[in-house]
Amino acid sequence: MSDEFRPTTTAEHLLWLLHQHGVDHLFLNPGTDSAPLQEAAITLAEAGVGMPRIIPCTFESVALAAAHGYWQVTRRPQAVFVHVDVGTQNLGAMMHNALRDRAGVIVIAGKTPYGEEADSPGGRAHTIHWQQDVPDQAGIVRGYAKWTLEITRPDVLPRAIGRAVQVARGGRPGPAYLMVSRDVLMDPPAAEAGRSTGYAVPGPPAADAETVRRIADLLTEAERPLLITARTGRRHDGFAVVTRLAERTGARVVDMPESGCVNIDTAHPLRVRSMATARRLVAEADLIVVADCDVPWIPKFVRPAADATIVQIAADPLREDMPLWSFPADLAVAAEGATVLDQVAEAVRDVDPAAKWSGADLNADATTGAAVADGPIQAPEVFAALNAVLQADDIVVEEAVTNATALREILERSVPGTLAGTGSPGLGWGLAGAVGVKLASPERRVVAVVGDGSFMFGVPTAALCLAAEADAPTLTVVLNNDGYRASRLPVYELFPEGRSAARGDAVGTRFQSPPDFAAVARACHAHGESVDDRAELVPALRRALKALEAGRAAVVDVRIVRD
């Protein structure tokens, strides 16, 4: 802490400490408990003291999604402040996404004040200060947070912030959850400023030499090796590692649709473009190497051959947070995929890649984005249109749900880090997640592709407001089929001869009076237009991108076929 500035409150100390630990942004959902922080922010700004940029948010889930999106690009935890228990509850499914996507984020929640006396600074002053005093506030997120702690004294604060950043980043990254009451925030700060060093994060573990040699030998000897990965490409070197290993060994690469990243150039000849083909190859492979992938195949549809060898590589290959995870493993390695695959690629010798998978066609079942003659626009046409307008370094944020597989088969992404998404089922992440990605990549264009249900789950007024407040405009392309296709298809699947399938509809899955999404965008000072004519699809996307380049967020609502 500089000699020129000494905090007078714990709130001022907290903002200073976040900055010292590399937190760039604090996404703020204010309430009665955030008042000391709001005052502290002005004090630090006037004193010229470094602190995180405070970005106001109008809904908590949007704030957490944005912090999560920033993490995906930078691997640096950002902070979210929410209002006691009710603000914590509004984080909702975004906590689930942060857990499953292993996102290093820090949630700071207010806590009901303790003091009641008239002279108690920050003490209880409103009815809600009793109503929001719940028995176990941390219990709201305990199943999803990696670590929780209440800051009860000012001298705990320096250790709490250092530990929160360390835990969120280190090991298997994940959400850290802190609580602090406003009377503690108003207390005089700890005598010791605290340190930003000494909270080292361990580097990714590596496989031992014997394990590396064994995997290299398996790849050498296999006739039909298959590499299935979901998140290896999240590491900056992961994309190159996957490519190098595939080219050295002839292994075919299944880049899972739910990966939320690009693991290998989508046009690479060793990439399996079609998920239908991927299922066939899973059944035919004699060696399957699974790296950073929770669900490498769906046993209901396909299983590996009985004599196939399965290698599971993940930071936690046991998946202890998934009670009934039981995918087979003949060899399990507790390390990040990029690290182990790099070791193996270096160890592989005397392999003829051309001899692997002799005669296999990787693209036989791939979806195309060719335009149809008439009728409603098809989702694959939208992805083909995006190929026509996107630049190689544009970042696509994907929350296309039932159209995710087609997107991954058609959308061209050749540059590492140009695809983002959680790969998790908590819908509503895409809009604000894209804002976080844009904040972390201000020089890049960021385009979110979401379903109409995901658009509404994303609290679009709050997300578009966030984009404007943060000066982080994004383009959102809505695949609008007037309903919840993801909830309709299971009804047909379970009751193929049922009344719902015969009617081509399922109760609760069609929107009879949906909002005008383009009008919602315009109401939030963004560019907005709707498209139902395929001839206007590419021109509409180009107009939206022009608005984006001029500094305005944009929404293109594409009316696609209702099926």
C-alpha positions as MATLAB code, in Angstrom:
seq = 'MSDEFRPTTTAEHLLWLLHQHGVDHLFLNPGTDSAPLQEAAITLAEAGVGMPRIIPCTFESVALAAAHGYWQVTRRPQAVFVHVDVGTQNLGAMMHNALRDRAGVIVIAGKTPYGEEADSPGGRAHTIHWQQDVPDQAGIVRGYAKWTLEITRPDVLPRAIGRAVQVARGGRPGPAYLMVSRDVLMDPPAAEAGRSTGYAVPGPPAADAETVRRIADLLTEAERPLLITARTGRRHDGFAVVTRLAERTGARVVDMPESGCVNIDTAHPLRVRSMATARRLVAEADLIVVADCDVPWIPKFVRPAADATIVQIAADPLREDMPLWSFPADLAVAAEGATVLDQVAEAVRDVDPAAKWSGADLNADATTGAAVADGPIQAPEVFAALNAVLQADDIVVEEAVTNATALREILERSVPGTLAGTGSPGLGWGLAGAVGVKLASPERRVVAVVGDGSFMFGVPTAALCLAAEADAPTLTVVLNNDGYRASRLPVYELFPEGRSAARGDAVGTRFQSPPDFAAVARACHAHGESVDDRAELVPALRRALKALEAGRAAVVDVRIVRD';
ca = [
       0.000    0.000    0.000;
       1.419    3.387   -0.970;
       2.610    5.822    1.690;
       0.216    8.410    0.234;
      -2.920    6.381    0.911;
      -4.100    4.546    3.976;
      -7.570    3.038    4.001;
      -9.948    4.253    6.648;
     -12.433    1.379    6.289;
     -12.325   -2.331    5.596;
     -14.338   -1.664    2.418;
     -11.535    0.513    1.049;
      -9.041   -2.158    2.024;
     -11.092   -4.832    0.217;
     -11.099   -2.943   -3.099;
      -7.364   -2.293   -2.819;
      -6.648   -5.949   -2.074;
      -8.680   -7.187   -5.044;
      -6.651   -4.934   -7.304;
      -3.375   -6.128   -5.752;
      -4.355   -9.724   -6.489;
      -5.002   -9.000  -10.166;
      -8.793   -8.685  -10.161;
      -9.594   -6.307  -13.032;
     -13.373   -6.047  -12.644;
     -15.962   -6.082   -9.892;
     -19.421   -6.768  -11.300;
     -21.680   -5.046   -8.791;
     -25.289   -5.835   -7.922;
     -25.805   -3.205   -5.216;
     -27.999   -3.497   -2.135;
     -28.131   -2.152    1.393;
     -24.996   -4.153    2.217;
     -22.850   -2.713   -0.596;
     -23.037    0.916    0.577;
     -19.580    0.890    2.214;
     -18.037   -0.424   -1.023;
     -19.817    2.198   -3.099;
     -18.473    4.947   -0.866;
     -15.036    3.367   -0.807;
     -14.917    3.320   -4.601;
     -15.274    7.095   -4.771;
     -12.672    7.587   -2.046;
     -10.102    5.431   -3.846;
     -10.853    6.994   -7.222;
     -10.368   10.510   -5.866;
      -7.116    9.440   -4.215;
      -5.843    7.865   -7.439;
      -5.554    4.448   -5.810;
      -5.789    1.369   -8.021;
      -8.900   -0.757   -7.684;
     -10.982   -3.022   -9.931;
     -13.207   -1.384  -12.501;
     -16.693   -1.471  -11.014;
     -19.356   -2.387  -13.568;
     -22.999   -2.039  -12.461;
     -25.210   -5.019  -13.231;
     -28.979   -5.190  -13.031;
     -29.229   -8.918  -12.373;
     -26.910  -11.280  -10.549;
     -26.817  -14.171  -12.998;
     -25.712  -11.753  -15.709;
     -22.863  -10.525  -13.502;
     -21.581  -14.034  -12.837;
     -21.856  -15.058  -16.496;
     -19.757  -12.042  -17.477;
     -17.093  -12.847  -14.878;
     -17.095  -16.435  -16.151;
     -16.658  -15.293  -19.767;
     -13.696  -13.122  -18.763;
     -12.116  -16.121  -17.003;
     -12.407  -18.259  -20.134;
     -10.205  -15.852  -22.070;
      -7.727  -14.744  -19.392;
      -7.717  -17.507  -16.739;
      -7.781  -14.692  -14.149;
     -10.572  -14.635  -11.551;
     -12.927  -11.667  -11.504;
     -15.216  -10.633   -8.662;
     -18.989  -10.359   -8.360;
     -20.758   -8.628   -5.481;
     -24.316   -9.705   -4.678;
     -26.878   -8.753   -2.045;
     -26.888  -11.249    0.867;
     -28.971  -14.419    0.472;
     -31.444  -13.196   -2.136;
     -28.694  -11.944   -4.431;
     -26.913  -15.259   -3.968;
     -30.067  -17.089   -5.011;
     -30.311  -14.965   -8.153;
     -26.952  -16.354   -9.290;
     -28.927  -19.505  -10.042;
     -27.771  -21.786  -12.822;
     -24.689  -19.685  -13.470;
     -23.173  -21.198  -10.309;
     -23.789  -24.626  -11.815;
     -22.022  -23.546  -15.015;
     -19.049  -22.185  -13.084;
     -18.729  -25.489  -11.223;
     -18.985  -27.731  -14.289;
     -16.845  -25.482  -16.497;
     -14.275  -25.126  -13.701;
     -14.392  -21.338  -13.896;
     -12.282  -19.398  -11.434;
     -14.618  -16.678  -10.179;
     -14.995  -14.907   -6.834;
     -18.464  -14.180   -5.485;
     -18.611  -11.732   -2.585;
     -21.985  -11.608   -0.866;
     -23.189   -9.235    1.772;
     -24.257  -10.610    5.116;
     -26.932   -9.338    7.469;
     -25.348   -6.799    9.856;
     -24.708   -7.895   13.420;
     -25.044   -4.600   15.308;
     -28.401   -3.320   16.571;
     -27.455   -0.367   18.764;
     -28.074    3.211   17.642;
     -24.359    3.940   17.600;
     -23.422    0.772   15.715;
     -21.856    1.798   12.361;
     -23.487   -0.189    9.574;
     -25.830   -1.925   12.021;
     -29.338   -3.119   11.355;
     -31.549   -0.317   10.090;
     -34.214   -1.942    7.906;
     -36.790   -4.714    8.271;
     -34.891   -6.825    5.747;
     -31.906   -6.971    8.072;
     -33.866   -9.449   10.162;
     -35.689  -11.131    7.270;
     -32.440  -11.846    5.421;
     -30.723  -13.310    8.466;
     -30.911  -16.951    7.362;
     -29.414  -19.987    9.133;
     -27.011  -21.020    6.360;
     -26.465  -18.456    3.631;
     -23.421  -20.279    2.282;
     -25.562  -23.418    2.016;
     -27.279  -21.866   -0.990;
     -24.111  -22.459   -3.026;
     -22.314  -25.086   -0.977;
     -22.888  -27.812   -3.566;
     -21.415  -25.615   -6.311;
     -18.769  -23.436   -4.677;
     -15.263  -24.789   -4.340;
     -14.688  -22.889   -1.095;
     -16.715  -20.634    1.227;
     -15.747  -18.268    4.033;
     -17.288  -15.448    6.059;
     -15.062  -12.457    6.817;
     -16.001  -11.671   10.418;
     -13.090   -9.385   11.366;
     -11.019   -6.823    9.458;
      -7.779   -8.685   10.161;
      -9.166  -11.740    8.338;
      -9.647   -9.772    5.116;
      -6.097   -9.863    3.648;
      -5.864  -13.619    4.067;
      -9.431  -14.153    2.820;
      -8.902  -12.253   -0.445;
      -5.532  -13.879   -1.116;
      -6.953  -17.298   -0.395;
     -10.064  -16.684   -2.525;
      -7.984  -15.833   -5.602;
      -5.616  -18.722   -4.958;
      -8.378  -21.287   -4.535;
     -10.429  -20.007   -7.486;
      -7.400  -20.247   -9.823;
      -5.545  -23.247   -8.497;
      -5.893  -27.004   -8.847;
      -9.257  -27.634  -10.444;
     -10.443  -23.996  -10.736;
     -13.880  -23.093   -9.469;
     -16.047  -20.535   -7.679;
     -14.951  -19.077   -4.343;
     -17.720  -17.613   -2.164;
     -17.073  -14.955    0.471;
     -19.514  -13.259    2.841;
     -19.021   -9.984    4.691;
     -21.467   -7.775    6.577;
     -21.589   -4.043    6.077;
     -20.720   -3.316    9.703;
     -17.459   -5.219    9.191;
     -16.908   -3.292    5.949;
     -17.286   -0.057    7.905;
     -14.829   -1.103   10.611;
     -11.342    0.390   10.646;
      -9.068   -1.725    8.444;
      -6.567   -4.289    9.607;
      -3.295   -2.857   10.848;
      -1.371   -4.926    8.316;
      -2.061   -4.174    4.651;
      -1.570   -7.779    3.650;
       0.480   -9.164    0.791;
      -0.353  -10.152   -2.746;
       2.552  -12.608   -2.903;
       2.791  -15.942   -1.169;
      -0.429  -17.282   -2.698;
       1.215  -19.324   -5.413;
      -0.927  -21.453   -7.692;
       0.611  -24.845   -8.477;
       1.398  -25.563  -12.082;
      -0.535  -28.289  -13.886;
       0.557  -31.779  -12.859;
       2.253  -33.981  -15.411;
       2.201  -37.708  -15.991;
       5.127  -39.813  -14.833;
       7.561  -41.144  -17.449;
       6.229  -44.711  -17.277;
       2.651  -43.565  -17.919;
       3.749  -41.353  -20.816;
       5.651  -44.240  -22.371;
       2.695  -46.559  -21.963;
       0.267  -44.159  -23.698;
       2.804  -43.533  -26.481;
       3.167  -47.285  -27.000;
      -0.606  -47.733  -27.081;
      -0.895  -45.062  -29.784;
       1.934  -46.654  -31.749;
       0.406  -50.110  -31.652;
      -3.249  -49.155  -32.161;
      -4.733  -49.515  -35.627;
      -7.750  -47.338  -34.930;
      -6.808  -44.734  -32.268;
      -9.384  -42.105  -31.333;
      -8.825  -38.938  -29.298;
     -11.959  -37.475  -27.692;
     -11.568  -34.052  -26.130;
     -13.767  -31.260  -24.872;
     -11.698  -28.621  -23.075;
      -8.054  -29.256  -23.950;
      -8.157  -26.281  -26.307;
      -8.995  -23.941  -23.417;
      -5.311  -23.802  -22.597;
      -3.465  -21.489  -24.959;
      -1.195  -24.356  -26.052;
      -3.912  -27.019  -26.044;
      -5.028  -26.436  -29.643;
      -1.470  -26.935  -30.936;
      -0.949  -29.981  -28.711;
      -4.067  -31.766  -29.982;
      -3.076  -31.021  -33.568;
       0.515  -32.205  -33.095;
      -0.471  -35.461  -31.403;
      -3.063  -36.269  -34.068;
      -0.625  -35.623  -36.880;
       2.133  -37.711  -35.265;
      -0.069  -40.688  -34.446;
      -2.863  -40.644  -37.025;
      -5.445  -40.535  -34.232;
      -8.806  -39.173  -35.318;
     -10.044  -36.294  -33.160;
     -13.583  -35.962  -31.845;
     -14.053  -32.321  -30.822;
     -17.122  -32.638  -28.592;
     -19.998  -30.191  -29.286;
     -20.355  -29.301  -25.612;
     -16.671  -28.404  -25.333;
     -17.134  -24.651  -25.363;
     -13.850  -24.195  -27.224;
     -12.101  -25.150  -30.437;
      -9.628  -27.985  -29.917;
      -8.401  -28.387  -33.496;
      -8.937  -26.547  -36.772;
     -12.482  -27.405  -37.858;
     -11.163  -28.076  -41.389;
      -8.318  -30.364  -40.274;
      -8.487  -33.693  -42.152;
      -8.082  -35.680  -38.915;
     -11.005  -33.975  -37.175;
     -14.249  -35.946  -37.077;
     -16.814  -33.405  -38.239;
     -19.956  -35.442  -37.734;
     -21.199  -36.682  -34.366;
     -22.934  -39.516  -36.181;
     -19.541  -40.579  -37.526;
     -18.027  -40.081  -34.072;
     -20.450  -42.625  -32.607;
     -19.465  -45.124  -35.264;
     -15.769  -44.582  -34.588;
     -16.246  -45.013  -30.839;
     -17.621  -48.493  -31.536;
     -14.805  -49.311  -33.976;
     -11.781  -47.870  -32.151;
      -9.242  -50.175  -30.532;
      -7.832  -47.301  -28.443;
      -9.749  -44.313  -27.087;
      -7.863  -41.496  -25.354;
     -10.283  -39.192  -23.516;
      -8.833  -35.813  -22.514;
     -10.648  -33.179  -20.435;
     -14.074  -34.525  -21.340;
     -16.757  -35.433  -18.799;
     -19.073  -37.369  -21.144;
     -17.120  -38.816  -24.085;
     -20.059  -40.821  -25.439;
     -23.659  -41.628  -24.508;
     -23.849  -45.310  -23.493;
     -27.505  -45.483  -24.583;
     -26.390  -44.899  -28.172;
     -22.893  -46.354  -28.386;
     -20.261  -48.151  -26.319;
     -16.625  -48.904  -27.080;
     -15.701  -52.370  -28.248;
     -15.159  -54.843  -25.419;
     -11.472  -55.204  -26.269;
     -10.808  -51.472  -26.724;
      -8.344  -49.794  -24.366;
      -9.635  -46.629  -22.686;
      -7.328  -43.903  -21.347;
      -8.937  -41.189  -19.218;
      -6.954  -37.958  -18.723;
      -8.393  -35.189  -16.539;
      -7.517  -33.089  -13.521;
      -9.964  -35.330  -11.650;
     -10.327  -38.547  -13.650;
     -12.582  -39.955  -10.906;
     -15.158  -37.127  -11.336;
     -15.842  -37.118   -7.615;
     -18.450  -34.374   -7.973;
     -20.561  -36.614  -10.258;
     -21.935  -39.371   -7.997;
     -22.855  -41.823  -10.765;
     -20.017  -41.219  -13.241;
     -18.905  -44.679  -14.404;
     -17.222  -44.431  -17.791;
     -14.573  -47.144  -18.185;
     -10.867  -46.472  -17.756;
      -8.019  -48.933  -18.240;
      -5.562  -46.147  -17.497;
      -6.470  -42.986  -15.553;
      -4.174  -39.954  -15.396;
      -4.772  -37.094  -12.963;
      -3.457  -34.156  -14.998;
      -4.602  -31.630  -17.589;
      -4.998  -33.028  -21.065;
      -2.749  -30.453  -22.737;
       0.141  -31.345  -20.428;
      -0.114  -35.109  -20.871;
      -0.813  -35.035  -24.604;
       2.231  -32.815  -25.095;
       4.364  -35.300  -23.151;
       3.005  -38.177  -25.202;
       3.494  -36.371  -28.526;
       7.168  -35.921  -27.647;
       7.511  -39.600  -26.705;
       5.870  -41.080  -29.812;
       8.348  -42.670  -32.230;
       8.182  -44.606  -35.494;
       4.483  -44.207  -36.226;
       3.071  -44.118  -39.732;
      -0.011  -41.882  -39.349;
      -1.293  -42.836  -42.800;
      -1.587  -46.460  -41.691;
      -4.202  -45.640  -39.068;
      -7.921  -45.931  -39.761;
      -7.330  -47.224  -43.271;
     -10.316  -46.356  -45.453;
     -12.288  -44.496  -42.778;
     -14.479  -41.624  -44.003;
     -14.655  -38.894  -41.357;
     -17.193  -36.714  -43.145;
     -19.762  -39.172  -44.456;
     -22.528  -37.992  -42.131;
     -21.628  -34.313  -41.723;
     -24.394  -31.737  -41.915;
     -24.067  -29.112  -44.626;
     -25.244  -25.538  -44.536;
     -26.467  -25.483  -48.114;
     -29.535  -23.310  -48.615;
     -32.794  -25.069  -49.372;
     -35.079  -23.958  -52.168;
     -37.980  -22.711  -50.072;
     -39.647  -22.905  -46.698;
     -38.384  -21.523  -43.391;
     -34.704  -20.892  -42.796;
     -32.862  -23.924  -41.416;
     -30.358  -23.552  -38.573;
     -27.464  -24.914  -40.694;
     -28.075  -22.074  -43.157;
     -27.480  -19.586  -40.344;
     -24.115  -21.170  -39.560;
     -23.145  -21.116  -43.234;
     -24.107  -17.432  -43.339;
     -21.871  -16.782  -40.334;
     -19.009  -18.422  -42.213;
     -19.577  -15.861  -44.948;
     -19.302  -12.830  -42.661;
     -16.996  -13.801  -39.789;
     -13.280  -13.115  -39.669;
     -10.836  -15.801  -38.540;
     -10.132  -14.080  -35.211;
     -13.751  -13.265  -34.319;
     -14.872  -15.055  -31.163;
     -18.115  -17.029  -31.303;
     -19.926  -17.660  -28.025;
     -22.124  -20.714  -28.419;
     -25.347  -21.521  -26.557;
     -27.261  -23.066  -29.436;
     -28.615  -26.011  -27.363;
     -30.239  -28.503  -29.773;
     -28.475  -26.864  -32.706;
     -25.036  -27.048  -31.082;
     -24.061  -30.216  -32.942;
     -24.934  -28.710  -36.328;
     -23.050  -25.541  -35.397;
     -19.914  -27.545  -34.599;
     -20.197  -29.458  -37.864;
     -20.589  -26.367  -40.055;
     -19.054  -23.330  -38.371;
     -15.465  -22.731  -39.486;
     -13.041  -21.941  -36.659;
      -9.334  -22.243  -37.433;
      -7.787  -20.037  -34.733;
      -7.373  -21.094  -31.088;
      -9.638  -19.296  -28.656;
     -12.262  -18.336  -31.246;
     -15.050  -20.399  -29.716;
     -16.419  -20.026  -26.190;
     -19.202  -21.607  -24.159;
     -19.704  -23.427  -20.897;
     -20.642  -26.871  -22.140;
     -23.011  -26.873  -19.157;
     -26.808  -27.088  -18.962;
     -27.449  -23.819  -17.113;
     -29.098  -21.869  -19.919;
     -28.880  -18.092  -20.104;
     -25.092  -17.791  -20.038;
     -24.459  -16.761  -23.629;
     -25.518  -13.101  -23.671;
     -23.582  -11.913  -20.612;
     -20.837  -14.503  -21.088;
     -20.188  -12.814  -24.436;
     -19.853   -9.459  -22.665;
     -17.199  -10.959  -20.368;
     -15.381  -12.389  -23.380;
     -15.501   -8.964  -25.063;
     -14.134   -7.228  -21.949;
     -11.209   -9.660  -22.032;
     -10.759   -9.242  -25.814;
     -11.611   -5.604  -26.542;
      -9.936   -5.653  -29.952;
     -11.955   -8.640  -31.197;
     -15.522   -8.939  -32.498;
     -17.619  -11.219  -30.297;
     -20.715  -12.968  -31.663;
     -23.080  -15.011  -29.506;
     -25.282  -17.692  -31.087;
     -28.196  -18.615  -28.822;
     -31.602  -20.228  -28.964;
     -34.701  -18.167  -28.312;
     -35.158  -19.872  -24.950;
     -31.553  -19.135  -24.044;
     -32.052  -15.511  -25.065;
     -34.896  -15.107  -22.577;
     -33.120  -17.111  -19.863;
     -30.219  -14.677  -20.284;
     -32.280  -11.738  -18.944;
     -31.690   -9.813  -22.184;
     -32.548   -6.367  -20.833;
     -29.975   -6.825  -18.059;
     -27.380   -8.345  -20.417;
     -27.769   -5.601  -23.032;
     -27.658   -2.986  -20.294;
     -24.418   -4.580  -19.057;
     -22.936   -4.467  -22.558;
     -23.691   -0.741  -22.741;
     -22.486    0.048  -19.210;
     -19.264   -1.887  -19.761;
     -18.720   -0.465  -23.250;
     -18.421   -4.044  -24.475;
     -20.788   -4.417  -27.452;
     -21.507   -7.879  -28.806;
     -23.649   -9.315  -31.586;
     -26.267  -11.876  -30.575;
     -27.751  -14.142  -33.251;
     -30.978  -15.744  -32.027;
     -32.070  -19.078  -33.503;
     -35.772  -18.458  -33.035;
     -38.028  -21.487  -33.437;
     -40.791  -20.191  -31.149;
     -40.217  -22.576  -28.306;
     -38.245  -25.031  -26.225;
     -37.115  -27.648  -28.724;
     -34.792  -29.114  -26.081;
     -37.838  -29.882  -23.927;
     -39.991  -31.084  -26.806;
     -37.651  -33.684  -28.283;
     -37.474  -35.823  -25.094;
     -41.264  -36.179  -25.185;
     -41.045  -37.565  -28.713;
     -38.110  -39.770  -27.713;
     -39.892  -41.360  -24.748;
     -43.281  -41.576  -26.457;
     -42.549  -42.076  -30.186;
     -46.088  -43.357  -30.806;
     -47.697  -40.941  -28.378;
     -50.155  -38.141  -28.916;
     -47.504  -35.432  -28.681;
     -45.433  -36.925  -31.492;
     -48.556  -37.389  -33.624;
     -49.484  -33.729  -33.120;
     -45.936  -32.499  -33.624;
     -46.106  -30.572  -30.389;
     -45.615  -31.022  -26.654;
     -47.283  -29.199  -23.813;
     -45.376  -26.152  -22.575;
     -42.817  -26.041  -25.385;
     -44.314  -23.524  -27.819;
     -44.380  -19.763  -27.267;
     -47.798  -18.437  -28.232;
     -46.972  -14.769  -27.589;
     -43.175  -14.421  -27.617;
     -41.517  -11.022  -27.273;
     -40.199   -9.156  -30.265;
     -36.508   -9.768  -29.622;
     -35.373   -7.102  -32.084;
     -37.612   -4.567  -30.344;
     -36.146   -5.596  -26.989;
     -32.705   -4.867  -28.409;
     -33.750   -1.464  -29.722;
     -35.299   -0.612  -26.353;
     -31.857   -1.239  -24.836;
     -30.135    1.129  -27.306;
     -28.836   -1.760  -29.421;
     -29.253   -2.471  -33.113;
     -32.064   -4.983  -33.603;
     -33.691   -6.618  -36.595;
     -35.595   -9.777  -37.447;
     -34.992  -12.030  -40.451;
     -37.286  -14.626  -41.979;
     -36.117  -14.406  -45.606;
     -32.938  -16.379  -46.312;
     -31.952  -13.855  -48.969;
     -31.706  -11.232  -46.203;
     -29.720  -13.358  -43.781;
     -26.173  -12.394  -44.818;
     -27.056   -8.707  -45.385;
     -28.683   -8.534  -41.932;
     -25.596  -10.043  -40.295;
     -23.370   -7.546  -42.107;
     -25.520   -4.640  -40.944;
     -25.332   -5.904  -37.382;
     -21.554   -6.267  -37.560;
     -21.297   -2.720  -38.883;
     -23.298   -1.529  -35.859;
     -20.975   -3.569  -33.646;
     -17.895   -1.955  -35.139;
     -19.504    1.441  -34.482;
     -19.748    0.589  -30.782;
     -23.367   -0.613  -30.487;
     -24.534   -4.026  -29.383;
     -26.724   -5.817  -31.901;
     -29.329   -8.560  -32.000;
     -30.364  -10.425  -35.152;
     -33.478  -12.522  -34.538;
     -33.524  -15.267  -37.170;
     -36.834  -17.046  -37.583;
     -35.929  -20.670  -38.261;
     -38.062  -23.706  -38.939;
     -40.372  -24.861  -36.147;
     -39.817  -28.599  -35.714;
];
